[in-house]
Amino acid sequence: MNQRSRSIVVVSGAIAFLVVGVVAIRAVAELTSEDPIERDFTVVRDESVGGFPRNGTIGAAVEALGLPTARIPGGTNQCTLTWPSRGITMETFFGNVGNPCGVKGNHVSTTVTDKRWETDKGLRVGDPAARIQELYPDAGSASSDGIVEIFTRDFSGLPLPSLTATVAKGRVTALTLYGPRRGF
């Protein structure tokens, strides 16, 4: 074997070793994924969803939930973020001039629709509507559009929803956590 052939064999071996190493590292990374949403599909009272606090920003959402699939500006200073594979839609608002989909956007509401989501008391998306009253006896009745207020918080003397369940065809189809009110 001449010098050139030997060099080709050595380089080919090094490339093969490198490829095997990269594949092994990726396989280990998949098994030890630190994707936070994989660990937390819980809505805690009217305080957090998947570890994201109700008073959080888009930056905090990305930190807690990972990068959204889409950031869609809409309306005046509004943005919709989505994580479809996790059943999450978040509405945000940024009152200042700037990017409403930027890291400083303020949380308005987060709706979860995937059946993996449940409250800390055990109400799951997909549960029968009657389960709401079993777990939350102080919850209101469903409105004409199927919204049940589970928790409310006062804002300027008005009780406004802070956690709701959406009911359709006798089942919970969504849970929505509302952020702090910032004025009218």
Rosetta silent file (secondary structure, phi, psi, omega in degrees, C-alpha in Angstrom):
SEQUENCE: MNQRSRSIVVVSGAIAFLVVGVVAIRAVAELTSEDPIERDFTVVRDESVGGFPRNGTIGAAVEALGLPTARIPGGTNQCTLTWPSRGITMETFFGNVGNPCGVKGNHVSTTVTDKRWETDKGLRVGDPAARIQELYPDAGSASSDGIVEIFTRDFSGLPLPSLTATVAKGRVTALTLYGPRRGF
SCORE:     score description
SCORE:     0.000 S_00000001
   1 L     0.000  129.283 -178.977    0.000    0.000    0.000 S_00000001
   2 L   -82.704  173.635 -176.466    1.474    3.331   -1.001 S_00000001
   3 H   -59.838  -41.670 -178.937    1.506    6.491    1.118 S_00000001
   4 H   -64.357  -44.433  179.522   -1.538    7.995   -0.625 S_00000001
   5 H   -63.472  -41.536  179.293   -3.643    4.851   -0.108 S_00000001
   6 H   -63.234  -41.156  178.767   -2.594    4.674    3.535 S_00000001
   7 H   -63.535  -40.503  178.895   -3.591    8.340    4.040 S_00000001
   8 H   -64.223  -41.906  179.073   -6.990    7.712    2.467 S_00000001
   9 H   -63.833  -43.463 -179.694   -7.567    4.726    4.770 S_00000001
  10 H   -64.379  -46.085  179.831   -6.553    6.754    7.850 S_00000001
  11 H   -64.351  -43.108  178.604   -8.761    9.706    6.891 S_00000001
  12 H   -61.159  -42.248  177.948  -11.683    7.387    6.077 S_00000001
  13 H   -63.473  -41.467  179.528  -11.267    5.665    9.437 S_00000001
  14 H   -64.806  -41.410  178.672  -11.155    9.000   11.253 S_00000001
  15 H   -64.754  -43.925  179.001  -14.313   10.176    9.484 S_00000001
  16 H   -61.617  -42.492  178.485  -16.105    6.916   10.305 S_00000001
  17 H   -62.193  -42.136  179.313  -15.024    7.222   13.945 S_00000001
  18 H   -64.014  -44.217  179.435  -16.261   10.818   14.039 S_00000001
  19 H   -62.374  -45.404  178.630  -19.636    9.886   12.520 S_00000001
  20 H   -61.227  -40.635  178.513  -20.102    7.042   15.014 S_00000001
  21 H   -63.002  -44.560  179.469  -19.208    9.435   17.842 S_00000001
  22 H   -64.021  -43.440  178.618  -21.709   12.064   16.707 S_00000001
  23 H   -61.670  -42.436  179.582  -24.454    9.441   16.348 S_00000001
  24 H   -64.577  -42.800  179.133  -23.697    8.110   19.836 S_00000001
  25 H   -63.374  -42.401  178.477  -23.759   11.600   21.360 S_00000001
  26 H   -64.306  -39.377  179.464  -27.082   12.359   19.680 S_00000001
  27 H   -63.757  -43.759  178.056  -28.559    9.072   20.909 S_00000001
  28 H   -64.668  -41.027  179.087  -27.513    9.818   24.488 S_00000001
  29 H   -61.563  -39.410  178.161  -28.867   13.373   24.176 S_00000001
  30 H   -63.356  -39.886 -178.101  -32.235   12.001   23.020 S_00000001
  31 H   -72.881  -25.284 -177.645  -32.386    9.672   26.013 S_00000001
  32 L  -116.096   33.168 -177.546  -31.497   12.413   28.488 S_00000001
  33 L   -53.526  135.766  178.338  -33.452   15.243   26.907 S_00000001
  34 L  -101.202   26.921  178.714  -33.830   18.229   29.182 S_00000001
  35 L   -65.908  110.261 -172.742  -36.983   19.415   27.443 S_00000001
  36 H   -61.914  -31.486 -177.551  -38.864   20.910   30.430 S_00000001
  37 H   -68.295  -25.769  177.851  -42.332   20.360   29.014 S_00000001
  38 H   -66.060  -22.173 -178.918  -41.723   16.610   28.901 S_00000001
  39 H   -96.813  -16.264 -171.458  -41.495   16.706   32.675 S_00000001
  40 L  -142.895  104.618  173.865  -44.373   19.060   33.436 S_00000001
  41 L  -115.496   42.619 -174.461  -47.862   19.043   31.958 S_00000001
  42 E  -113.946  135.608  170.416  -49.374   20.562   35.093 S_00000001
  43 E  -100.890  114.861 -177.482  -51.484   23.663   35.568 S_00000001
  44 E   -95.542  113.740 -177.051  -50.938   24.750   39.178 S_00000001
  45 L    40.155 -129.759  173.683  -54.007   26.553   40.536 S_00000001
  46 L  -113.767   37.802 -173.634  -54.146   29.869   38.701 S_00000001
  47 L  -111.996  -35.575 -177.157  -50.411   30.374   39.141 S_00000001
  48 E  -157.701  159.972  175.790  -48.521   28.495   36.434 S_00000001
  49 E  -133.939  118.671 -179.583  -48.743   26.239   33.415 S_00000001
  50 L    58.964   29.114 -178.543  -45.933   23.789   32.732 S_00000001
  51 L    87.612   -5.043  178.196  -43.700   25.722   35.120 S_00000001
  52 E   -89.293  122.309 -177.008  -44.381   29.038   33.360 S_00000001
  53 E   -75.659  149.172 -177.497  -45.688   31.637   35.861 S_00000001
  54 L   -60.349  -24.494 -179.825  -48.844   33.620   35.103 S_00000001
  55 L   -99.565   21.151 -176.022  -46.913   36.890   35.409 S_00000001
  56 L   -80.976  173.858  177.549  -44.151   35.769   33.043 S_00000001
  57 E  -111.833  175.662  175.918  -42.812   37.186   29.809 S_00000001
  58 H   -59.792  -38.690  177.671  -42.121   35.568   26.458 S_00000001
  59 H   -58.056  -43.402  178.464  -38.532   35.118   27.612 S_00000001
  60 H   -67.907  -34.101  178.138  -39.732   33.158   30.648 S_00000001
  61 H   -64.156  -44.115  179.290  -42.071   31.112   28.431 S_00000001
  62 H   -63.388  -39.889  179.186  -39.200   30.090   26.179 S_00000001
  63 H   -64.280  -42.728 -176.835  -37.144   29.182   29.234 S_00000001
  64 H   -82.285  -36.891 -170.812  -39.930   27.066   30.770 S_00000001
  65 H  -110.088   -9.813 -175.557  -41.589   25.637   27.655 S_00000001
  66 L    90.937  177.152 -178.889  -38.882   25.707   24.993 S_00000001
  67 L   -69.160  132.512  176.811  -38.928   27.548   21.688 S_00000001
  68 L   -70.551  155.805  176.541  -42.404   28.011   20.248 S_00000001
  69 L   -70.512  -35.442 -178.950  -43.147   26.654   16.799 S_00000001
  70 E  -143.444  148.035  170.768  -44.583   30.012   15.755 S_00000001
  71 E  -126.871  111.855 -172.446  -44.667   33.635   16.905 S_00000001
  72 E  -116.387  107.067  176.239  -47.466   35.449   15.118 S_00000001
  73 E   -66.161  146.122  178.966  -47.805   39.218   15.590 S_00000001
  74 E  -162.843  146.654  179.906  -51.389   40.430   15.538 S_00000001
  75 L    62.833 -165.244  179.367  -53.391   43.460   16.484 S_00000001
  76 L   -86.136  114.041  176.187  -51.762   46.331   18.291 S_00000001
  77 L    59.258   30.093 -179.760  -48.746   45.119   20.266 S_00000001
  78 E  -114.430  157.214  178.573  -50.079   41.561   20.454 S_00000001
  79 E  -149.616  143.269  173.645  -48.477   38.227   19.691 S_00000001
  80 E  -114.402  127.367  176.390  -49.626   34.609   19.591 S_00000001
  81 E  -111.631  141.455 -179.971  -47.095   31.894   20.359 S_00000001
  82 E  -132.400  145.490  171.752  -47.815   28.240   19.640 S_00000001
  83 E  -129.844   75.865 -172.062  -46.375   24.881   20.611 S_00000001
  84 H   -59.044  -35.920 -178.279  -48.767   22.608   18.630 S_00000001
  85 H   -68.887  -13.726  179.478  -47.092   19.319   19.545 S_00000001
  86 H  -112.220   -1.932  178.760  -47.725   20.191   23.186 S_00000001
  87 L    70.015   38.406 -177.629  -51.173   21.707   22.735 S_00000001
  88 E  -119.177  132.096  169.942  -50.160   25.192   23.908 S_00000001
  89 E  -130.123  127.080 -177.516  -51.307   28.570   22.575 S_00000001
  90 E  -121.763  134.385  174.826  -50.144   31.708   24.362 S_00000001
  91 E  -105.620  135.104  179.734  -51.341   35.273   23.886 S_00000001
  92 E  -132.553  166.633 -178.916  -48.995   38.098   24.860 S_00000001
  93 E  -143.865  140.299  175.390  -48.989   41.880   24.858 S_00000001
  94 L  -130.359  108.601 -173.245  -46.196   44.434   24.821 S_00000001
  95 L   -72.186  -17.560 -178.659  -47.391   47.926   25.686 S_00000001
  96 L   -93.453  167.995  174.779  -44.253   49.736   24.575 S_00000001
  97 L   -67.613  134.383 -179.639  -42.979   50.402   21.096 S_00000001
  98 L   148.740 -166.830 -176.606  -41.044   47.371   19.994 S_00000001
  99 L   -82.513  111.803  179.965  -41.468   43.778   19.006 S_00000001
 100 L   -66.026  -16.390  178.175  -44.648   42.347   20.573 S_00000001
 101 L   -99.974    9.177  179.651  -43.193   38.868   19.992 S_00000001
 102 L   -78.875  175.190 -173.088  -39.890   39.756   21.681 S_00000001
 103 L   -62.447  -20.136 -177.616  -38.660   38.412   25.003 S_00000001
 104 L   -92.333    1.335  177.855  -40.277   41.235   27.003 S_00000001
 105 L   -58.862  137.806 -177.103  -43.836   40.538   25.819 S_00000001
 106 E   -90.885  141.381  179.565  -46.210   40.125   28.788 S_00000001
 107 E   -67.424  129.554  173.696  -48.355   37.047   29.315 S_00000001
 108 E  -106.862  -52.242  178.266  -52.075   37.571   28.705 S_00000001
 109 E  -158.880  152.842  174.335  -53.324   33.978   28.528 S_00000001
 110 E  -131.974  125.222  178.703  -52.176   30.438   27.876 S_00000001
 111 E  -112.460  131.476  177.662  -54.565   27.767   26.636 S_00000001
 112 E  -116.718  136.885 -175.266  -53.666   24.080   26.743 S_00000001
 113 L  -127.275   -8.231 -178.944  -55.612   21.482   24.761 S_00000001
 114 L   -74.691  142.542 -177.786  -53.482   18.329   24.786 S_00000001
 115 L   -68.091   -7.604  175.682  -54.852   15.454   26.888 S_00000001
 116 L   -76.741  -16.396 -177.560  -51.552   15.241   28.770 S_00000001
 117 L   -79.477  139.406  175.186  -52.404   18.479   30.594 S_00000001
 118 E  -150.806  157.433  176.307  -53.986   18.365   34.035 S_00000001
 119 E   -81.433  167.051  178.553  -54.433   20.645   37.011 S_00000001
 120 L   -65.797  -14.491  174.892  -52.656   20.036   40.287 S_00000001
 121 L   -94.134   -5.261  174.846  -55.997   18.698   41.600 S_00000001
 122 L   103.866    6.979  175.480  -56.260   16.192   38.749 S_00000001
 123 L   -76.232  122.299 -177.324  -58.659   17.802   36.251 S_00000001
 124 E  -109.292  149.164  167.626  -57.525   16.668   32.813 S_00000001
 125 L   -61.817  128.316 -177.143  -58.257   17.895   29.343 S_00000001
 126 L   104.715  -14.459  178.331  -60.699   15.246   28.103 S_00000001
 127 L   -66.565  156.218  172.113  -62.377   14.664   31.485 S_00000001
 128 E   -61.818  146.108 -178.400  -66.170   14.727   31.761 S_00000001
 129 L   -57.780  -32.812 -178.973  -67.438   18.232   32.539 S_00000001
 130 H   -60.780  -24.444 -179.728  -68.931   16.993   35.835 S_00000001
 131 H   -64.850  -27.020  178.640  -65.400   16.425   37.137 S_00000001
 132 H   -57.997  -50.561 -178.218  -64.885   20.205   37.307 S_00000001
 133 H   -68.058  -31.991  176.994  -67.488   20.544   40.077 S_00000001
 134 H   -61.983  -44.741 -176.182  -66.162   17.443   41.862 S_00000001
 135 H   -86.870  -29.594 -176.597  -62.678   18.923   42.109 S_00000001
 136 L  -130.457   78.061 -175.610  -63.614   22.608   42.268 S_00000001
 137 L   -61.848  -20.701  179.084  -66.982   22.951   44.055 S_00000001
 138 L   -89.330   -0.527  179.219  -66.721   26.766   43.977 S_00000001
 139 L   -66.086  150.485  179.002  -66.311   26.864   40.193 S_00000001
 140 L   -75.391  179.560  174.929  -69.052   28.601   38.273 S_00000001
 141 L   -85.351  160.615  179.174  -71.436   27.050   35.793 S_00000001
 142 L   -66.729  135.244  174.940  -70.594   26.859   32.117 S_00000001
 143 L   -75.123  177.229 -179.231  -71.411   30.011   30.167 S_00000001
 144 L   -62.385  -23.753  177.408  -73.271   29.842   26.867 S_00000001
 145 L   -98.756   15.189  172.779  -69.917   29.458   25.102 S_00000001
 146 L    82.222   17.047 -179.411  -68.826   26.605   27.390 S_00000001
 147 E   -94.808  128.236  176.383  -66.440   28.544   29.653 S_00000001
 148 E  -113.404  121.769  177.189  -66.295   27.550   33.326 S_00000001
 149 E   -81.153  112.486  179.075  -64.525   29.938   35.696 S_00000001
 150 E   -85.840  -45.771  176.543  -62.513   27.776   38.079 S_00000001
 151 E  -131.862  149.942  172.611  -60.648   30.651   39.759 S_00000001
 152 E  -130.000  158.908  173.185  -61.031   34.421   39.649 S_00000001
 153 E  -133.403  144.529  179.060  -58.853   37.298   40.843 S_00000001
 154 E   -75.032  137.924  171.920  -59.954   40.817   41.613 S_00000001
 155 E  -137.299  115.966 -178.313  -58.878   43.599   39.294 S_00000001
 156 L    52.131   39.990  177.584  -60.067   47.101   40.144 S_00000001
 157 L    82.883    0.489  179.819  -62.843   45.577   42.239 S_00000001
 158 E  -108.698  132.907  174.473  -64.008   43.197   39.515 S_00000001
 159 E   -78.580  114.238  179.523  -63.622   39.411   39.749 S_00000001
 160 E  -111.877  147.973 -178.176  -61.978   38.385   36.486 S_00000001
 161 E   -62.023  138.939  174.879  -61.215   34.809   35.432 S_00000001
 162 E  -118.729  -23.342  170.776  -57.725   33.582   36.234 S_00000001
 163 E  -145.644  126.656  178.511  -58.225   29.901   35.342 S_00000001
 164 E  -128.251  159.192  170.707  -61.011   28.584   33.142 S_00000001
 165 E  -117.955  140.894  174.016  -62.011   25.294   31.589 S_00000001
 166 E  -102.084  133.087 -177.350  -63.665   25.098   28.196 S_00000001
 167 E  -119.716  133.912  174.334  -66.380   22.473   27.873 S_00000001
 168 E  -144.500  135.182  179.677  -67.811   21.047   24.658 S_00000001
 169 L    52.365   38.599  175.063  -70.012   17.978   24.228 S_00000001
 170 L    77.322   10.792 -178.471  -69.787   17.265   27.955 S_00000001
 171 E  -128.900  151.263  173.289  -65.973   17.152   28.072 S_00000001
 172 E   -74.759  121.260 -178.954  -63.189   19.502   29.136 S_00000001
 173 E  -106.682  -16.143 -179.356  -61.512   20.554   25.890 S_00000001
 174 E  -162.220  155.442  169.977  -59.117   23.204   27.199 S_00000001
 175 E  -122.824  136.565 -179.719  -57.714   24.898   30.277 S_00000001
 176 E  -127.310  124.590  175.364  -56.789   28.584   30.125 S_00000001
 177 E  -101.663  129.314 -179.344  -54.544   30.412   32.572 S_00000001
 178 E  -102.486  140.933  176.868  -54.802   34.202   32.485 S_00000001
 179 L   -77.909  175.284  178.443  -51.952   36.550   33.243 S_00000001
 180 L   -63.967  144.262  177.826  -52.215   39.566   35.523 S_00000001
 181 L   -76.387  141.671 -175.971  -54.435   42.354   34.258 S_00000001
 182 L  -120.890   18.913  178.593  -52.524   45.465   33.285 S_00000001
 183 L   120.569  170.080 -178.854  -55.321   47.968   32.784 S_00000001
 184 L   -98.921    0.000    0.000  -58.256   48.556   30.503 S_00000001
